[in-house]
């Protein structure tokens, strides 16, 4: 994901969470009408629950330490994680929608278009936190290298109420698609967060020239 022209980034995330190594050729914020994010996706930053997945025997201090120390990782609402549950079902592109003290709610597909392509209804699925069995991470997409974390064996789970509990998706304009707008969800890999988007019901990793909206 290189050579992007950054026009406006409304998501207020620290650039350190990105793994795309984005290069901003120019930063040009033209005078125009404010971008209506909610026209494309309904998501607000605010207080909410974050699921902390911490290696057994380790102590949690904050999210920054969690990332840098390698003690574990965080599950945030509106982001995507490769998860497998005790019932044997695995979800690769499902969006985390709700986290409670003892449960996790995810979509069964990336969005309604993806569900329609699979000829399935689009719905929420609820799981107890205790049923989360594995989380997989992409180590190298080009070489198809993956790693798997055994949550039940090697990690403890805790739910923390935090500010900015959601990772609201990016809304991007694809210049090579006649300016088409896409909602792109953050997807956790071993290197950090990538972006996924849907086109005609299929889910892809973000590539090509886009403009941040």
C-alpha positions in Angstrom: 0.0 0.0 0.0 2.2 2.7 -1.2 2.0 6.2 -2.7 -1.3 7.1 -1.2 -2.4 10.8 -1.4 -3.6 11.7 2.0 -6.5 14.1 1.8 -8.3 13.8 5.1 -8.0 11.3 7.9 -10.9 11.6 10.3 -10.4 8.4 12.3 -8.0 10.0 14.9 -5.9 6.8 15.2 -2.1 7.0 15.8 -0.1 6.3 12.7 1.8 3.7 14.7 -1.0 1.1 14.4 -0.6 0.9 10.6 1.5 -1.9 9.0 1.0 -0.7 5.4 4.1 1.5 5.4 2.1 4.2 3.8 4.1 6.9 2.0 2.4 10.3 1.8 3.6 12.0 -1.4 1.8 15.2 -0.4 -0.5 16.3 2.3 -3.1 18.5 0.7 -6.3 19.4 2.5 -8.5 21.4 0.1 -11.2 23.7 1.2 -14.4 21.8 0.7 -17.6 20.8 2.4 -17.1 18.6 5.5 -17.0 14.9 4.7 -20.1 13.1 5.9 -18.6 9.9 7.3 -21.9 8.6 8.6 -23.3 8.6 5.1 -21.2 5.5 4.5 -20.8 4.0 8.0 -22.3 4.5 11.4 -19.5 4.4 13.9 -18.6 6.8 16.7 -15.5 6.9 18.9 -16.3 6.8 22.6 -16.2 4.8 25.8 -16.7 1.0 25.6 -15.3 -2.4 26.3 -12.0 -3.7 24.9 -11.1 -7.4 25.2 -7.5 -7.8 26.4 -5.9 -11.1 25.6 -2.8 -11.5 27.8 -0.2 -14.2 28.1 -0.6 -16.2 31.3 1.4 -14.8 34.2 1.7 -11.3 32.7 0.3 -8.1 34.0 -1.7 -5.6 31.9 -0.8 -1.9 32.3 -2.0 -0.2 29.1 -2.4 -0.9 25.3 0.9 0.7 24.4 2.8 -1.6 26.7 0.7 -4.5 25.5 1.8 -3.9 21.9 5.4 -3.2 22.5 6.1 -5.9 25.1 4.5 -8.7 23.1 2.5 -9.7 26.2 -0.6 -10.1 24.1 -3.1 -8.1 22.0 -6.4 -6.3 22.2 -9.7 -7.0 20.4 -11.6 -3.9 19.6 -15.1 -3.4 18.2 -15.5 -2.7 14.5 -12.2 -4.4 13.7 -11.6 -7.9 12.2 -9.7 -10.8 13.6 -9.2 -14.4 12.4 -11.0 -16.3 15.2 -12.0 -19.9 15.9 -14.4 -21.0 18.6 -15.0 -24.1 20.6 -17.8 -25.2 18.2 -15.1 -25.6 15.5 -16.4 -22.6 13.5 -13.8 -20.2 12.1 -14.4 -16.6 11.0 -11.9 -14.8 8.8 -13.6 -11.6 7.9 -16.3 -11.1 10.5 -16.5 -7.7 12.2 -16.5 -7.5 16.0 -19.7 -5.6 16.9 -20.1 -5.9 20.7 -18.0 -6.9 23.7 -19.4 -7.5 27.1 -17.9 -8.8 30.3 -18.6 -12.4 29.3 -19.5 -12.4 25.6 -18.5 -11.4 22.1 -20.8 -10.6 19.2 -19.5 -10.7 15.6 -21.1 -10.5 12.1 -21.2 -13.8 10.2 -19.8 -12.1 7.1 -17.9 -9.0 6.2 -21.1 -7.2 5.2 -24.5 -7.8 3.6 -23.0 -8.1 0.1 -20.6 -10.9 1.2 -23.5 -12.7 2.9 -25.6 -12.4 -0.2 -22.8 -13.9 -2.4 -22.8 -16.9 0.0 -26.6 -17.1 -0.2 -26.8 -16.7 3.5 -28.6 -14.2 5.8 -26.5 -11.4 7.3 -26.7 -11.6 11.1 -24.9 -11.3 14.4 -23.4 -14.3 16.1 -22.9 -14.3 19.9 -20.3 -16.4 21.7 -19.3 -16.6 25.3 -15.7 -15.4 25.8 -14.8 -18.7 27.2 -15.4 -20.4 23.8 -12.8 -18.3 22.0 -10.2 -21.0 21.1 -7.7 -19.7 18.6 -6.8 -16.5 16.9 -4.7 -16.7 13.7 -2.3 -14.0 12.4 -0.9 -13.5 8.9 2.9 -13.5 9.2 3.6 -13.2 5.4 0.7 -12.9 3.0 2.9 -13.4 -0.1 4.4 -16.7 1.3 1.1 -17.8 2.9 2.7 -17.9 6.3 0.4 -17.9 9.3 0.7 -18.3 13.1 -1.9 -19.5 15.6 -2.4 -18.5 19.2 -4.0 -21.0 21.5 -6.2 -18.7 23.6 -7.6 -21.2 26.1 -4.2 -22.8 26.8 -1.8 -19.8 26.9 -3.7 -16.6 27.5 -6.0 -15.0 30.0 -8.9 -12.8 29.0 -10.0 -9.6 30.6 -12.5 -6.9 29.5 -11.5 -3.2 30.2 -13.7 -0.2 29.7 -11.7 2.4 27.7 -12.1 5.6 25.7 -11.9 5.1 21.9 -13.0 1.5 22.3 -13.9 1.1 18.6 -11.7 1.0 15.6 -14.1 2.7 13.2 -13.3 1.7 9.6 -11.7 3.9 7.1 -13.9 5.3 4.2 -11.7 5.4 1.2 -12.1 6.7 -2.4 -10.7 4.4 -5.0 -9.2 6.6 -7.8 -8.8 3.6 -10.1 -12.5 2.7 -9.7 -13.9 6.0 -10.9 -13.9 7.5 -7.4 -15.9 4.6 -5.8 -16.1 4.9 -2.0 -15.4 1.8 0.1 -15.7 1.0 3.8 -12.4 -0.6 4.8 -12.2 -2.5 8.1 -9.0 -2.9 10.1 -7.6 -6.4 10.2 -5.0 -7.5 12.7 -1.9 -9.3 11.4 1.5 -10.1 13.1 2.8 -6.8 11.7 -0.1 -4.7 12.8 -3.3 -3.6 11.2 -4.1 -4.0 7.4 -7.3 -2.9 5.7 -9.9 -5.1 4.1 -12.7 -4.1 1.7 -15.5 -5.8 -0.1 -16.2 -5.7 -3.9 -19.1 -7.7 -5.4 -19.3 -9.8 -2.3 -15.7 -10.8 -2.1 -13.2 -9.5 0.5 -9.8 -8.1 -0.5 -6.7 -6.6 1.0 -6.3 -2.9 0.2 -4.0 -2.2 -2.6 -3.7 0.6 -5.3 -4.1 4.3 -5.1 -6.8 5.7 -2.8 -7.6 8.9 -1.0 -8.4 8.9 2.7 -11.8 10.4 3.5 
